[in-house]
């Protein structure tokens, strides 16, 4: 509505409002008069109300012009009001799951009636069970144009795949955790109690897949769900077998440490020590290792299962076929690091995940995740999935070192107030991407060439079977057969190289680098080949790659 002139004006004019109910229009006519007349917008508004058309579509611009002509004594007649019926239009979404209505409410004309809308929807073959009666009723009191959903379908719910339930709890160890006294000193020996099982212990139950739930579109058509898939138990499960009493339950066949897998379980015999040092020497073991104390300098540990250490690791090398859990820290030595050309002599390597309280001058590599409670100082971290610091209530500082993760790096603080050089890479590096493209092209070329050789070989083979092949063709067929064997070895080698390249495994989020509290300058960030150097301080920031460059979100 425009700004209205409410000032009274007097002129020798007469005013007549002409309302045509048949046509639904109203005119205002100014004619000369011998008697003076006072007129203003308030007076016009009152006259419109007295004529019963205040709810029509009023043209206030026309009324302003009428007042201007009145002030100048100019006779005129103008259209200033129109009666409008309510207008609406239905739109069905492409997937037939939503009906939306676009509405213009009535202005003096026929209003919206929920009953009329319902009849029209039924006329459009919309299933009445899918219509929202409350939404239709609410439209009767609408005063402004609007869009709203008046009918919705019900999406089909996909069936759930076979579900594997752990029968020994979610975690194979009780979370007692390290304890701190009033002075802040940590007793790492009061760490986790790790579970062991006896022979015959039920470990995992497999639940059958479900069929899902049917859906329905707005027309009432049934939408069939996708049933869940039946997932078998893992093939290589050592130390377990199906229960004689229930083929859906796995039981242990030996005493040891249970490892719950996504599709089964296994039991590793567990080797236990109070401390590992001069009295034990190096350890190589097919199973899991439980160390109640510390691992001393110079020790090498290589096991196929898990490594549980309640204390700390100092200048030692540990390799695990599954996870590494350290209640204390992983500590290197700066003098030895410099002597070894920058290589840390404290190295942790896990085919699963690594969890440690803190890391200093250490090198940690995990196929899955790296979880650090307190801090990482000048350490090299390499995780196939994510690296997290401080998520269990610790300080969560990531300062210095070279950090590489497949999916994400999350810490409370990235860098430090001293602006220590901190290099973080997430996702695939530029070299990895270029190498992957090269291997993909090479693989495509070799597959095409092998198909050509196979086609020629099959052609000659048919001739040989029909005794119509020449000696030269037989010779070339033998050469083609030998070449195909060599080509198959080449393809396997290329595929092995492709599988060895580390890529980000996207699930719902893109690769990102996040500081939940603060990020300092001099952090060198790389996400899927794009690089960025922080040159200022950030508060609670997450870096992502967008449009070929790194930005914040």
C-alpha positions in Angstrom: 0.0 0.0 0.0 1.4 3.5 -0.9 1.9 6.3 1.6 -1.6 7.9 1.8 -2.3 11.6 1.9 -4.7 12.0 4.8 -4.9 15.8 4.7 -8.4 17.3 4.2 -8.9 19.3 1.1 -11.9 21.6 0.2 -13.2 22.3 -3.3 -16.5 23.1 -5.0 -16.9 19.5 -6.3 -19.3 16.6 -5.7 -18.2 13.0 -5.4 -20.2 9.9 -6.3 -19.1 6.3 -5.8 -20.6 4.0 -8.4 -20.6 0.3 -7.4 -21.6 -2.3 -10.0 -22.2 -5.6 -8.1 -22.9 -7.3 -11.5 -19.6 -6.4 -13.0 -17.7 -6.4 -9.7 -16.1 -2.9 -10.2 -16.4 0.5 -8.5 -15.8 3.9 -10.0 -15.4 7.4 -8.3 -16.8 10.4 -10.2 -15.9 14.0 -9.5 -18.2 16.7 -10.9 -18.4 20.5 -10.4 -20.7 21.8 -7.7 -21.8 25.1 -6.2 -21.3 23.8 -2.7 -17.8 23.1 -1.2 -16.8 19.6 -0.2 -14.1 18.4 2.1 -12.3 15.3 1.0 -9.3 13.2 2.3 -8.1 9.6 2.2 -9.8 9.0 5.5 -13.1 10.2 4.1 -12.7 8.1 1.0 -11.9 5.1 3.1 -15.0 5.6 5.2 -17.2 6.0 2.1 -15.8 2.8 0.6 -16.6 1.0 3.9 -20.1 2.4 3.9 -20.6 1.0 0.4 -19.6 -2.4 1.6 -16.6 -2.9 -0.6 -13.7 -2.4 1.8 -12.6 -6.0 1.2 -12.4 -5.5 -2.5 -9.0 -5.0 -4.3 -8.6 -1.3 -3.7 -6.3 0.7 -6.1 -4.9 3.3 -3.7 -2.8 4.9 -6.5 -6.1 5.7 -8.3 -7.5 7.2 -5.1 -4.4 9.4 -4.7 -4.9 10.7 -8.2 -8.5 11.3 -7.5 -7.6 13.5 -4.5 -5.1 15.4 -6.6 -7.7 16.1 -9.3 -10.2 17.1 -6.5 -7.7 19.6 -5.1 -7.2 21.1 -8.6 -11.0 21.1 -9.3 -10.6 18.8 -12.3 -13.8 16.7 -13.0 -12.9 13.0 -13.5 -14.1 9.4 -13.2 -11.7 6.6 -12.3 -11.9 2.9 -11.5 -10.6 2.4 -8.0 -11.8 -1.1 -6.8 -12.3 -4.5 -8.3 -14.0 -7.6 -6.7 -11.7 -10.6 -7.1 -12.6 -14.2 -6.5 -10.0 -16.5 -4.9 -7.7 -18.2 -7.4 -5.6 -21.4 -7.0 -3.7 -23.9 -9.0 -2.6 -27.4 -8.1 0.8 -28.9 -9.0 1.9 -32.5 -8.6 5.6 -33.2 -8.2 7.4 -35.2 -10.8 7.8 -38.2 -8.4 4.0 -38.0 -7.6 4.8 -37.7 -3.9 3.6 -34.1 -3.3 0.7 -32.0 -4.3 1.2 -28.2 -3.9 -1.4 -25.5 -4.2 -0.6 -21.9 -5.2 -3.3 -19.6 -3.8 -4.5 -16.0 -4.2 -7.1 -15.3 -1.6 -10.4 -13.6 -2.5 -10.9 -9.8 -2.3 -14.6 -9.4 -2.0 -15.4 -12.3 -4.3 -16.0 -16.0 -3.8 -13.7 -17.2 -1.0 -11.7 -20.4 -0.8 -13.7 -23.3 0.6 -11.9 -26.5 1.8 -14.8 -28.6 0.5 -14.3 -27.2 -3.0 -10.6 -27.8 -2.9 -11.2 -31.4 -1.7 -13.6 -32.1 -4.5 -11.2 -30.8 -7.1 -8.3 -32.9 -5.6 -10.5 -36.0 -5.8 -11.4 -35.0 -9.3 -7.7 -35.1 -10.1 -7.6 -38.7 -8.8 -5.6 -37.7 -5.7 -6.2 -40.4 -3.1 -8.3 -38.9 -0.2 -6.1 -40.7 2.4 -3.1 -38.7 1.2 -4.9 -35.3 1.4 -4.2 -33.0 4.4 -7.6 -31.8 5.5 -6.2 -29.4 8.0 -4.0 -27.7 5.4 -7.1 -27.2 3.2 -9.1 -25.8 6.1 -6.3 -23.4 7.0 -6.5 -21.9 3.4 -10.0 -20.6 4.2 -8.5 -17.9 6.5 -5.6 -17.0 4.2 -5.1 -13.3 3.7 -2.0 -13.3 1.5 -0.9 -15.2 -1.6 0.9 -18.4 -0.6 2.1 -21.9 -1.6 1.5 -24.9 0.6 1.5 -28.7 0.4 -2.0 -30.2 0.6 -1.2 -33.9 -0.2 1.8 -36.1 0.4 2.7 -39.6 -0.5 4.3 -42.1 1.8 7.8 -43.1 0.8 8.7 -46.8 0.7 11.1 -47.8 3.4 14.0 -49.9 2.2 14.4 -53.2 3.9 17.3 -53.6 6.3 20.2 -55.9 5.3 21.2 -58.7 7.6 22.2 -57.2 10.9 25.0 -58.6 13.1 24.5 -58.1 16.8 27.4 -58.4 19.3 26.5 -60.6 22.2 29.4 -59.4 24.3 28.6 -55.7 24.2 29.6 -52.9 21.8 33.3 -52.8 22.9 35.5 -55.7 23.8 36.9 -53.8 26.8 35.5 -52.1 29.8 36.0 -48.3 29.7 37.6 -47.7 33.1 40.0 -45.2 31.6 43.1 -43.5 33.1 42.5 -41.8 36.4 43.9 -38.4 37.6 44.5 -37.5 41.3 43.9 -34.1 42.8 47.3 -32.9 41.7 46.7 -33.8 38.1 49.0 -36.8 38.0 47.8 -39.6 35.8 47.8 -43.3 36.9 47.9 -45.0 33.5 48.0 -48.4 35.2 44.3 -48.0 36.1 43.5 -48.1 32.4 41.1 -50.4 30.5 40.3 -53.9 31.4 40.2 -55.9 28.2 37.8 -58.8 27.7 38.8 -62.3 27.0 36.4 -65.2 26.3 36.4 -68.9 26.9 35.8 -71.6 24.4 32.1 -71.9 23.5 31.2 -68.2 24.3 28.4 -66.8 22.0 29.9 -63.8 20.2 27.6 -62.6 17.4 24.1 -63.2 16.2 23.0 -62.6 12.6 19.5 -61.3 12.2 17.7 -62.0 8.8 17.1 -59.1 6.3 13.7 -57.4 6.4 11.4 -56.8 3.5 10.9 -53.1 4.2 7.7 -51.1 4.2 5.5 -50.3 1.2 4.9 -46.7 0.2 2.1 -44.9 -1.7 2.1 -42.0 -4.1 -0.5 -39.2 -4.0 -2.7 -41.2 -6.4 -2.8 -44.1 -4.0 -0.5 -46.3 -6.1 1.5 -48.7 -4.0 5.3 -48.3 -4.1 7.1 -51.6 -3.5 10.2 -51.3 -1.2 13.6 -52.7 -2.0 14.1 -55.7 0.3 17.2 -56.0 2.4 20.1 -58.2 1.3 21.1 -61.4 3.0 24.7 -60.9 4.0 26.8 -64.0 4.8 29.2 -64.3 7.7 32.8 -63.2 6.9 34.8 -66.0 5.2 38.0 -65.8 7.3 37.0 -65.9 10.9 39.7 -67.5 13.1 38.7 -68.9 16.5 34.9 -69.0 15.9 32.3 -71.3 14.4 28.6 -71.5 14.0 26.7 -72.8 17.0 25.4 -76.3 16.8 22.2 -75.1 18.5 21.7 -72.0 16.2 23.3 -71.5 12.8 22.8 -67.8 13.1 25.1 -67.5 16.2 28.9 -67.5 16.2 30.7 -69.0 19.2 34.4 -69.0 20.1 36.3 -72.2 19.5 39.3 -71.1 21.6 40.0 -68.9 24.6 41.3 -65.5 23.7 40.5 -61.9 22.9 37.3 -61.4 20.8 37.3 -59.0 17.9 33.8 -58.1 16.6 33.7 -57.5 12.9 31.1 -55.8 10.8 29.9 -59.2 9.5 31.1 -61.7 12.1 33.8 -62.1 14.7 37.2 -63.7 15.4 39.1 -64.7 18.6 42.8 -64.1 18.9 44.8 -65.8 21.6 46.1 -63.0 23.8 49.7 -62.6 25.0 50.1 -60.7 28.3 53.0 -58.8 29.9 53.4 -56.4 32.8 56.0 -54.4 30.9 57.9 -54.8 27.6 61.6 -54.1 27.7 64.9 -55.8 28.2 63.4 -58.7 30.0 61.1 -59.6 27.1 63.1 -58.5 24.0 61.4 -58.0 20.7 57.9 -59.6 20.3 56.5 -61.3 17.2 53.1 -62.9 17.9 50.2 -64.4 15.9 47.4 -62.9 18.0 46.7 -60.0 20.3 49.0 -58.4 22.9 48.0 -57.0 26.3 50.7 -54.9 28.1 49.7 -53.7 31.6 52.6 -51.2 31.8 55.0 -49.5 29.4 56.9 -50.3 26.3 60.6 -49.3 26.7 62.9 -47.7 24.1 64.2 -49.8 21.3 61.5 -52.5 21.4 60.0 -53.9 18.2 56.5 -55.4 18.4 54.7 -57.1 15.5 51.3 -58.9 16.1 48.4 -59.9 13.9 45.7 -58.8 16.3 45.2 -55.9 18.7 47.8 -54.2 20.9 46.6 -52.9 24.3 49.0 -50.8 26.3 47.9 -49.2 29.5 51.1 -47.2 29.9 53.3 -45.3 27.4 55.5 -46.1 24.4 58.9 -44.5 24.2 61.0 -44.8 21.0 59.6 -48.1 20.1 58.1 -49.6 16.9 54.7 -51.3 17.0 52.8 -53.0 14.1 49.3 -54.5 14.6 47.1 -56.4 12.3 44.1 -54.7 13.8 43.9 -51.8 16.4 46.4 -50.2 18.7 45.2 -48.8 22.1 47.6 -46.8 24.2 46.5 -45.4 27.6 49.5 -43.1 27.8 51.5 -41.4 25.1 53.7 -42.2 22.1 57.1 -40.5 22.6 60.0 -40.1 20.2 63.4 -38.5 20.7 64.4 -35.3 19.0 68.1 -36.2 18.9 67.5 -39.6 17.3 64.9 -38.1 15.0 67.5 -35.6 13.7 70.1 -38.4 13.3 67.7 -40.5 11.3 67.1 -37.7 8.8 63.8 -36.6 10.2 62.4 -40.1 10.6 60.8 -40.8 14.0 62.1 -43.8 15.9 58.7 -44.1 17.6 56.5 -45.7 15.0 52.9 -47.1 15.3 51.4 -48.9 12.4 47.9 -50.5 12.5 45.7 -52.1 9.9 42.7 -50.9 12.0 42.7 -47.8 14.2 45.1 -46.2 16.7 44.0 -44.6 19.9 46.6 -42.8 22.1 46.4 -40.2 24.9 49.1 -38.0 23.3 51.9 -38.1 20.7 55.2 -36.2 20.6 57.8 -36.7 17.8 56.0 -39.9 16.8 55.0 -41.5 13.5 51.5 -43.1 13.5 49.8 -44.8 10.6 46.4 -46.4 10.6 44.3 -47.9 7.8 41.2 -46.6 9.6 41.2 -43.9 12.3 43.7 -42.1 14.6 42.2 -40.9 17.9 44.3 -38.7 20.2 42.9 -37.3 23.4 45.3 -34.6 24.5 47.7 -33.4 21.8 50.0 -34.2 18.9 53.3 -32.3 18.8 55.6 -32.5 15.7 54.3 -35.9 14.8 53.5 -37.6 11.5 50.0 -38.9 11.4 48.6 -40.9 8.5 45.0 -42.3 8.6 42.9 -44.0 5.9 39.7 -42.4 7.3 39.7 -39.8 10.0 42.0 -38.2 12.5 40.4 -36.8 15.7 42.0 -34.9 18.6 40.2 -33.9 21.9 36.9 -35.6 21.2 36.9 -37.5 24.5 37.3 -34.4 26.7 41.0 -33.8 26.2 42.8 -30.7 25.1 42.8 -31.7 21.4 45.8 -29.7 20.2 47.4 -30.5 16.8 50.7 -28.7 16.5 53.4 -29.3 13.8 54.2 -32.4 11.8 52.8 -33.9 8.6 49.1 -35.0 8.9 47.4 -37.1 6.2 43.9 -38.5 6.4 41.6 -40.0 3.8 38.3 -38.3 5.0 38.7 -35.7 7.7 41.0 -34.1 10.4 39.2 -32.7 13.4 40.9 -31.0 16.4 40.0 -28.4 19.0 43.1 -26.4 18.1 45.1 -26.4 14.8 48.6 -24.9 15.0 49.8 -22.8 17.9 50.3 -19.2 19.1 54.0 -19.7 18.0 52.7 -20.2 14.4 54.4 -23.6 14.2 54.5 -25.0 10.6 51.7 -27.6 10.5 51.0 -29.5 7.3 47.6 -31.2 6.9 46.4 -33.2 3.9 42.9 -34.7 3.5 41.7 -36.9 0.6 43.8 -37.7 -2.4 46.9 -35.7 -3.2 47.5 -34.2 -6.6 50.0 -36.9 -7.4 47.6 -39.6 -6.4 44.9 -38.1 -8.7 47.3 -37.8 -11.6 48.6 -41.3 -11.0 45.0 -42.7 -10.8 44.0 -41.1 -14.1 47.2 -42.5 -15.7 46.5 -46.0 -14.4 42.8 -45.8 -15.4 43.8 -44.9 -19.0 46.5 -47.7 -19.0 44.0 -50.2 -17.7 41.4 -49.3 -20.4 44.0 -49.6 -23.1 45.2 -53.0 -21.9 41.6 -54.4 -21.5 40.8 -53.3 -25.1 44.0 -54.9 -26.4 43.2 -58.1 -24.5 39.7 -58.2 -25.9 41.2 -58.0 -29.5 43.6 -60.8 -28.8 40.8 -63.0 -27.3 38.6 -62.4 -30.3 41.4 -63.5 -32.7 42.2 -66.5 -30.5 38.5 -67.6 -30.5 38.3 -67.3 -34.2 41.4 -69.4 -34.9 40.3 -71.9 -32.2 37.1 -72.5 -34.1 39.2 -73.2 -37.2 41.4 -75.6 -35.3 38.4 -77.5 -34.0 37.1 -77.8 -37.6 40.6 -78.8 -38.9 40.7 -75.8 -41.2 43.4 -73.7 -39.6 46.8 -73.3 -41.3 50.1 -73.9 -39.5 50.7 -70.2 -39.4 47.3 -69.6 -37.8 48.0 -72.3 -35.2 51.3 -70.6 -34.4 49.7 -67.2 -34.0 47.0 -68.7 -31.8 49.6 -70.1 -29.4 51.3 -66.7 -29.4 48.0 -65.0 -28.6 47.3 -67.4 -25.8 50.7 -66.7 -24.2 50.2 -62.9 -24.7 46.8 -63.1 -23.0 48.4 -64.7 -19.9 51.1 -62.0 -19.8 48.4 -59.3 -20.3 46.4 -60.7 -17.4 49.4 -60.4 -15.1 49.9 -56.8 -16.3 46.2 -56.0 -15.6 46.5 -57.5 -12.1 49.6 -55.4 -11.4 47.8 -52.2 -12.6 44.7 -53.0 -10.5 47.0 -53.6 -7.5 48.6 -50.2 -8.0 45.2 -48.6 -8.3 44.0 -50.2 -5.1 47.1 -49.0 -3.2 46.4 -45.3 -3.9 44.8 -43.6 -0.9 41.6 -41.9 -1.7 39.0 -40.2 0.5 36.1 -42.6 1.2 33.0 -40.3 1.1 30.0 -41.3 3.0 27.9 -38.2 3.7 30.5 -35.5 4.2 33.1 -34.3 1.8 36.8 -34.3 3.0 37.3 -31.5 5.5 39.7 -30.1 8.0 38.1 -28.7 11.2 39.2 -26.7 14.2 36.4 -26.8 16.8 37.9 -23.9 18.8 40.8 -22.2 17.0 43.1 -22.4 14.0 46.4 -20.4 13.9 48.4 -19.1 11.0 51.1 -21.2 9.2 48.9 -24.2 8.7 49.4 -25.7 5.2 46.2 -27.4 4.2 45.6 -29.7 1.2 42.2 -31.1 0.3 41.9 -33.4 -2.8 44.9 -31.7 -4.4 44.0 -28.1 -3.7 46.2 -26.2 -1.2 45.8 -23.3 1.2 48.0 -21.6 3.8 46.3 -20.0 6.9 47.6 -16.4 7.3 45.4 -15.4 10.2 43.6 -16.8 13.2 40.2 -18.5 12.8 37.6 -19.3 15.4 35.7 -22.6 15.2 36.3 -23.2 11.5 35.9 -26.0 9.0 37.9 -26.0 5.7 36.4 -27.8 2.6 37.3 -27.9 -1.1 34.7 -26.2 -3.3 35.1 -25.2 -7.0 38.7 -26.3 -7.1 39.8 -24.2 -4.2 39.8 -24.4 -0.4 37.2 -22.4 1.5 35.5 -22.3 4.9 32.0 -23.3 5.9 
